[in-house]
């Protein structure tokens, strides 16, 4: 059964704030093989005008994807997660994510379409800091393979 296209534009409640820790940023940078000191050394980050270390651009995926679970597990949408593969990911930054940020994500279904028997869902995650300012927008495309296994 195809996804319910009437859900396009539906927004889900913001997540609880996530406090970005310096150590989490360092661990993430190490995990992806990033050696730039701006991600691990507060002094190097300050030399570039940042108040503390900043997170690599893909760090926010872990926060935005967790928020997208509200969409993924919405029974009324009709997404069969057993058939889902990750199709694409994109980030549009207003400013870098910094150690000490408290971030919340509001997920919105941006588009739903069917192509070659597969449902394609794009979820936008607007990531805001504690003052309500937009920090980054993350877009996640999920592809639910057709029931025939293609």
ROVORO-478141 format. One record per atom (N, C-alpha, C, O, CB): residue in three letters; x, y, z. Coordinates in steps of 0.02 Angstrom, whole numbers, plus 50000, padded with zeros to 5 digits. Glycine has a CB too. Example, Ala and Ser with C-alpha at 12.3 -4.5 7.8 and 13.67 -1.06 7.14 Angstrom:
REM residues 2
ala506604971650390
ala506154977550390
ala506604983550390
ala507124983450423
ala505654977650452
ser506424988850354
ser506844994750357
ser506455000250394
ser506705005750402
ser507044997050286
***
This chain:
REM residues 150
unk500434994150000
unk500005000050000
unk500455006250000
unk500905006850042
unk499515000050062
unk500335010849954
unk500765016849951
unk500685021250013
unk500185020850049
unk500595020949888
unk501195025350023
unk501175030050079
unk500615035150069
unk500425036650012
unk501855033650087
unk500355037650123
unk499815042450121
unk500095049450104
unk500405052650145
unk499445042650190
unk499985051550042
unk500255057950018
unk499945063950053
unk500215069450050
unk500145058449944
unk499375062950086
unk499075068650122
unk499495070850182
unk499355075950212
unk498365066850145
unk500005066850198
unk500435068650255
unk500965073750237
unk501315076250282
unk500765062450281
unk501045075350173
unk501535080350153
unk501375086950190
unk500805089350188
unk501545081450075
unk501875089750222
unk501795095850260
unk501655094650334
unk501675099350374
unk501235099850232
unk501525088550353
unk501395087050423
unk502025087850464
unk502555085050447
unk501105079850430
unk501975091750518
unk502535092750564
unk502415088950628
unk501845088250651
unk502645100350579
unk502945086550656
unk502915082750719
unk503195087050775
unk503575091750761
unk503305075950714
unk503015085650837
unk503265089850893
unk504025089950898
unk504345084950881
unk502965087450959
unk504295095450921
unk505035095750929
unk505275090650980
unk504915088951027
unk505245102850950
unk505875088350969
unk506185083651016
unk506395087251080
unk506415093451083
unk506805080250983
unk506535083351130
unk506835086151191
unk507525088851172
unk507845086151127
unk506885080651248
unk507755094051206
unk508415096751189
unk508975091651198
unk508975087751246
unk508555102951233
unk509435091851152
unk510035087651154
unk510625092351165
unk510755096851126
unk510125083451087
unk510995091251219
unk511585095351233
unk512185092351198
unk512375086651211
unk511705095951309
unk512485096351154
unk513065094151116
unk513685094751160
unk513865100251181
unk513135098351051
unk514005089151172
unk514595089051214
unk515245089051174
unk515275086151119
unk514575083051260
unk515735092251201
unk516395092451169
unk516665085351156
unk516945083951103
unk516895096451212
unk516575081051205
unk516825074151198
unk516455070351144
unk516755066451107
unk516765070451265
unk515805071451138
unk515415068151085
unk515665070451016
unk515725066350970
unk514655069851092
unk515815076851010
unk516085079450947
unk516755076150932
unk516875074050876
unk516155087150950
unk517195075850982
unk517845072750972
unk517775065450951
unk518105063150904
unk518275073151036
unk517345061750986
unk517235054650969
unk516975053850898
unk517195049450861
unk516745051451018
unk516515058150879
unk516235057850811
unk516775059350759
unk516845055850709
unk515655062750803
unk517175064550772
unk517715066450726
unk518205060550718
unk518415058950662
unk518085072750750
unk518385057450773
unk518835051750769
unk518525045950731
unk518855042650691
unk519025049350840
unk517875044750742
unk517535039150709
unk517525039950633
unk517535034950597
unk516835038450735
unk517485046150609
unk517465047150536
unk518145048850507
unk518215050150447
unk516965052750520
unk518665048750550
unk519345049850526
unk519505057250514
unk519975058850477
unk519455046050464
unk519135061650545
unk519245068850536
unk519785071250585
unk519725070250645
unk518585072850547
unk520305074350559
unk520875076450601
unk520935083950609
unk521385086250644
unk521515073750571
unk520495087750580
unk520515095050586
unk520425097050659
unk519945094850691
unk519975098450541
unk520885100950686
unk520865102950756
unk520255106950776
unk520095107250835
unk521465106950771
unk519915110050729
unk519315113950746
unk518775109450778
unk518335111950812
unk519035117250682
unk518825102850767
unk518345098150795
unk518555095150861
unk518155092150896
unk518225092550746
unk519195096050880
unk519445092750941
unk519815097350988
unk519895095751047
unk519895087150921
unk520035103050964
unk520465107451004
unk520135114351012
unk520085118050964
unk521165108150971
unk519895115951073
unk519565122451083
unk519985128451062
unk519725133351037
unk519375123151156
unk520645127951072
unk521085133451053
unk521085134350977
unk521065139950952
unk521795132251079
unk521125128950941
unk521105129250868
unk520445132050843
unk520425135950796
unk521235122250837
unk519895130050876
unk519235132650857
unk519185140150870
unk518925143850829
unk518675128850895
unk519445142350928
unk519425149550945
unk519845153550896
unk519665159250879
unk519675150751017
unk520405150750874
unk520835154250826
unk520465155550761
unk520645160150723
unk521475150150812
unk519955151650747
unk519545152550686
unk518905156350701
unk518465156850657
unk519385145850655
unk518835159050762
unk518255163150778
unk517665159650810
unk517135162650818
unk518025166450718
unk517745153350827
unk517205149550859
unk517285149850935
unk517855150150960
unk517205142150835
unk516735149850973
unk516795150151046
unk517045143551077
unk517285143651134
unk516125151851075
unk516995138051041
unk517215131451065
unk517285127151003
unk517195129450946
unk516705128351118
unk517435120751013
unk517485116250956
unk516815115950920
unk516285116850950
unk517705109150979
unk516855114750855
unk516245113850816
unk516205106650793
unk516705103050794
unk516235118750755
unk515615104550773
unk515495097750752
unk515605097050677
unk515445101650639
unk514795095450772
unk515865091350655
unk515895090050583
unk515185090550554
unk514695089250588
unk516205083050569
unk515135092350491
unk514475093550461
unk513975087750468
unk513375089050475
unk514555095150390
unk514205081550466
unk513735075950469
unk513545073950540
unk513125069550550
unk514035070050434
unk513845077150590
unk513685075650661
unk512935076250674
unk512655072150711
unk514065080350707
unk512615081150645
unk511915082450659
unk511455076850635
unk510875076550656
unk511705089050626
unk511715072350593
unk511305066750571
unk511035062650629
unk510455060650629
unk511705062250524
unk511455061450679
unk511245057350735
unk510665060550774
unk510245057050802
unk511825056050783
unk510645067150775
unk510115070650809
unk509485070950765
unk508935069650789
unk510345077850828
unk509575072650702
unk508995073350657
unk508675066650641
unk508065066150634
unk509205076850592
unk509085061350635
unk508795054850620
unk508395052150679
unk507875049050669
unk509355049850601
unk508635053350738
unk508255051350797
unk507575054750797
unk507065051750814
unk508645053150862
unk507555061150778
unk506925064850775
unk506475062050720
unk505865061950727
unk507065072250763
unk506765059850665
unk506375057150609
unk506015050750628
unk505555048650593
unk506825055850549
unk506215047650682
unk505865041550705
unk505125042850719
unk504715038350713
unk506205038750768
unk504965048950738
unk504255050650748
unk503865049550683
unk503295047250684
unk504175057850772
unk504165051350627
unk503855050550562
unk503865043150542
unk503345040350524
unk504215054850509
unk504445040150546
unk504545033250524
unk504055028450559
unk503795023850528
unk505255031050537
unk503935029750623
unk503515025150662
unk502795027550670
unk502435025050713
unk503815024150730
unk502595032450630
unk501905034750631
unk501475029550595
unk501515028950534
unk501835041950598
unk501055025850631
unk500675020450600
unk500195022850545
unk500035019050499
unk500295016650652
unk499965028950549
unk499485031450500
unk499825032850433
unk499495032750381
unk499145037650526
unk500475034350433
unk500825035750371
unk500865029550327
unk500815030050266
unk501525038350386
unk500965023750358
unk500975017550320
unk501655015350294
unk501685011550246
unk500515018150263
unk502195017850325
unk502865015950303
unk503055009250333
unk503035008250394
unk503385021450324
unk503255004550289
unk503494998050312
unk504254998550318
unk504614997850269
unk503284992250262
unk504494999750379
unk505205001050390
unk505634994950372
unk506234995650361
unk505315003050462
unk505344989050371
unk505724983150351
unk505944983350279
unk506384979650258
unk505304976850364
unk505634987750239
unk505794988350168
unk506194994650153
unk506294996250094
unk505164988150127
unk506404998350204
unk506715004950194
unk507465004450185
unk507805000750220
unk506555009450253
unk507715008350137
unk508425009550129
unk508535017150130
unk508085020950111
unk508705006250063
unk509125019150151
unk509285026250155
unk509465028550084
unk509915025750053
unk509875027650205
unk509115033550059
unk509225035749991
unk509695041649983
unk510105041749937
unk508575037549961
unk509655046450028
unk510065052550021
unk510045056350087
unk509605055350129
unk509805056949962
unk510525060850094
unk510575065150153
unk510865071750131
unk511345071850092
unk511005061750210
unk510585077250155
unk510855083850139
unk510765088450200
unk510295087750238
unk510505086850076
unk511235093150207
unk511225097850263
unk511295104850236
unk511705106150191
unk511775096250314
unk510905109550262
unk510975116650246
unk511085120350312
unk510635120850354
unk510325119450208
unk511695122850320
unk511895125950383
unk511795133550383
unk511945136950334
unk512615124350398
unk511545136050439
unk511535143250453
unk512185144950490
unk512495150150477
unk510905145350495
unk512375140550536
unk513005141150573
unk513215134250595
unk512805129550595
unk512935146050634
unk513855133350614
unk514075126750637
unk513745124850704
unk513555129150743
unk514835126650644
unk513695118450715
unk513485115750780
unk514095116250825
unk514645114350805
unk513215108350775
unk513995118850886
unk514555119950932
unk514465115950997
unk513895114451017
unk514625127450949
unk515015114351028
unk514985111351094
unk514595116151139
unk514715122251138
unk515695109851123
unk514145113551179
unk513735117651223
unk513055119351195
unk512615121451233
unk514095123851239
unk512955118351130
unk512295119651101
unk511785114851131
unk511935109051145
unk512305118751024
unk511185117351142
unk510605113151160
unk510135113451101
unk509835118651087
unk510245115651228
unk510075107851066
unk509715107751002
unk509085103551006
unk509065098251036
unk510165105050948
unk508565106050974
unk507935102450965
unk507785102050891
unk507975106450852
unk507345105851004
unk507445096650871
unk507305095550801
unk506555094850791
unk506215091150828
unk507675089250774
unk506305098350741
unk505605097650720
unk505615094250652
unk505905096850604
unk505225104550718
unk505295088450648
unk505275084750585
unk504635086350547
unk504095086850577
unk505335077150598
unk504705087050481
unk504145088350437
unk504205083850376
unk504745083050349
unk504115095850416
unk503645080950355
unk503645077050294
unk503645082050236
unk503165085750226
unk503025072150290
unk504195082050199
unk504275086850145
unk503985084250079
unk503695088150041
unk505005088450136
unk504055077750067
unk503755075050005
unk503655067550012
unk503995064150050
unk504195076649944
unk503175065149974
unk503015058049968
unk502865056949894
unk502455060449865
unk502415055850015
unk503205052049864
unk503045050349795
unk503195042949784
unk503545039749822
unk503455054749745
unk502915040449730
unk503025033549711
unk503375033549644
unk503175037049597
unk502355029449708
unk503905029449640
unk504285028849578
unk504485021549569
unk504795018649613
unk504915033549578
unk504315018849512
unk504475011849496
unk504255007049551
unk504605002249566
unk505225011149483
unk503685008349580
unk503415004049632
unk503705005049701
unk503525001549748
unk503514997049612
unk504165009849708
unk504475011349773
unk504205017949799
unk504095022749761
unk505245011649767
unk504095018249865
unk503885024549896
unk504505028349918
unk504965025549947
unk503425023249957
unk504515034849902
unk505075039049920
unk504815044549966
unk504365048349949
unk505425042149857
unk505115044750025
unk504915049350078
unk505495053950094
unk506055051650106
unk504675045550141
unk505365060550094
unk505875065250115
unk505645068550179
unk505105071550182
unk506015070550059
unk506055068050231
unk505915071050296
unk506405076750307
unk507005075750302
unk505955065750353
unk506135082650322
unk506555088450338
unk506575089150414
unk506065088850447
unk506285095050305
unk507185089950440
unk507275091050511
unk507565097950522
unk508135099250504
unk507735085650543
unk507175102450550
unk507415109150566
unk507705109050636
unk507345107750685
unk506835114550559
unk508345110450641
unk508715110050704
unk508795117150732
unk509105121450700
unk509405106550695
unk508515118250791
unk508535124850823
unk508925124550888
unk508935119450922
unk507825127450836
unk509245130150905
unk509585130550970
unk509085132751023
unk508495133751009
unk510185135450966
unk509335133351085
unk508875134851141
unk508545141651136
unk508025142851168
unk509245134351206
unk508825146151096
unk508515152751087
unk508005152551030
unk507675157551016
unk509045158051072
unk507935146750997
unk507455146050943
unk507735147550874
unk507365147350824
unk506875150350956
unk508375149250871
unk508685150950807
unk508825144550767
unk509065139550795
unk509335154950817
unk508685144850702
unk508835139250658
unk509595138550651
unk509935143350636
unk508495140150589
unk509845132450662
unk510555131050656
unk510695127450590
unk511155129150553
unk510815126850716
unk510285122450575
unk510385118350516
unk509735114950497
unk509315113550540
unk510945112950527
unk509655113750433
unk509095109850408
unk509385103450378
unk509835103750336
unk508655113750356
unk509135097750400
unk509365091350375
unk508795088150335
unk508215088050358
unk509595086650433
unk508955085550277
unk508465082050237
unk508695074750230
unk509265073350211
unk508365085350167
unk508235070250244
unk508365063050239
unk507875060050190
unk507265060650198
unk508315059650309
unk508135056650139
unk507705053150092
unk507725045750109
unk508255042750114
unk507925054350019
unk507135042950118
unk507065035850131
unk506675032650073
unk506185035450049
unk506705034550198
unk506895026850052
unk506565023249998
unk506295016850026
unk506665012650051
unk507065021949939
unk505635015950021
unk505305009750042
unk505205005549979
unk504795007149937
unk504625011150080
unk505595000249974
unk505574995949915
unk504884993049907
unk504534991549956
unk506104990449920
unk504684992149845
unk504034989249830
unk503974982249858
unk504464978849870
unk503924989149755
unk503364980049866
unk503224973549897
unk503484967749855
unk503574962249880
unk502474972749907
unk503624968949791
unk503884963549749
unk504634962549759
unk504934958349726
unk503734964949676
unk504944966549805
unk505654965749823
unk506134969349779
unk506744968749788
unk505824958649821
unk505894973249732
unk506354976949687
unk506614983149719
unk507004986849689
unk506014978749623
***
